[in-house]
């Protein structure tokens, strides 16, 4: 697969694409839904909830942390994750802008 020429796109396009790429996995959506529902969680809770291996959960958490949508606090030997509300709201705002700026004609094929 070829390399992505990110330099030909603006900052907003690259940022939104990175976020959507990170969110484009059902396990990550399930992780976010669980964290929102619980208001925080520990990785082992996710293993029990989703039925995925701890290493797999950790990899998905890493991807979500890379886009800064979650943050973690060390509690003893565990890390408790929560949604970064500022980043969450920024993503909502940018996605909303993107969806609103394109008017789809009603007579499209």
C-alpha positions in Angstrom: 0.0 0.0 0.0 1.3 3.5 -0.9 2.2 6.2 1.5 -0.3 8.9 2.4 0.7 12.3 1.2 -0.5 14.1 4.3 1.4 17.2 3.4 -1.0 18.0 0.6 -3.9 18.2 3.0 -4.6 20.9 5.5 -4.2 20.5 9.3 -7.9 20.1 10.0 -8.2 17.3 7.3 -5.2 15.5 8.7 -6.4 15.8 12.3 -9.9 14.6 11.5 -8.6 11.7 9.4 -6.3 10.6 12.3 -9.2 10.7 14.8 -11.6 8.8 12.5 -8.9 6.2 11.7 -8.4 5.6 15.4 -12.1 5.3 16.0 -12.6 3.0 13.0 -12.5 -0.2 15.0 -15.5 -1.7 16.8 -13.5 -2.6 19.9 -12.4 1.0 20.3 -16.0 2.1 20.0 -17.0 -0.5 22.6 -14.1 0.7 24.9 -15.3 4.3 24.7 -18.9 3.4 25.3 -17.9 1.4 28.4 -15.7 4.1 29.7 -18.5 6.7 29.3 -21.0 4.4 30.9 -18.7 3.6 33.9 -17.2 7.2 34.0 -13.8 5.4 34.2 -12.4 2.0 34.1 -9.4 -0.2 34.6 -8.0 -2.3 31.8 -8.9 -5.6 33.5 -12.5 -4.4 33.6 -12.4 -4.1 29.8 -11.0 -7.6 29.4 -13.9 -9.0 31.4 -16.5 -6.8 29.6 -15.3 -7.2 26.0 -13.8 -10.7 26.2 -10.6 -9.6 24.4 -7.1 -10.4 25.6 -5.5 -7.9 27.9 -2.7 -7.3 25.3 -5.4 -6.5 22.7 -7.2 -4.1 25.0 -3.9 -2.4 25.8 -3.2 -1.9 22.1 -6.6 -0.4 21.6 -6.2 1.9 24.6 -2.9 3.0 23.2 -4.5 4.1 20.0 -7.2 6.0 21.9 -4.5 7.6 24.0 -2.5 8.6 20.9 -5.5 10.8 19.8 -5.8 12.0 23.4 -9.5 11.1 23.6 -8.8 9.2 26.8 -6.4 9.7 29.7 -5.2 7.5 32.5 -4.3 7.8 36.1 -2.1 5.3 37.9 -3.9 3.7 40.8 -1.6 1.2 42.5 -0.7 -1.3 39.9 -3.5 -0.4 37.6 -4.3 2.5 35.3 -7.8 4.0 35.5 -8.9 5.5 32.2 -11.5 8.2 31.6 -12.6 10.4 28.6 -10.8 13.7 28.2 -13.9 15.9 28.0 -12.0 18.8 26.4 -10.7 16.5 23.6 -14.1 14.8 23.2 -15.8 18.1 22.7 -13.1 19.3 20.2 -13.7 16.1 18.2 -17.4 16.6 18.3 -17.1 20.2 17.1 -14.7 19.3 14.3 -16.8 16.4 13.1 -20.0 18.5 13.3 -18.3 21.2 11.2 -17.2 18.7 8.6 -20.7 17.2 8.3 -22.4 20.5 8.1 -20.1 22.1 5.5 -21.1 19.6 2.9 -24.6 20.0 1.5 -25.8 16.8 -0.2 -28.0 17.5 -3.2 -31.4 15.8 -3.0 -31.2 14.7 -6.7 -27.9 12.8 -6.3 -27.8 9.5 -8.2 
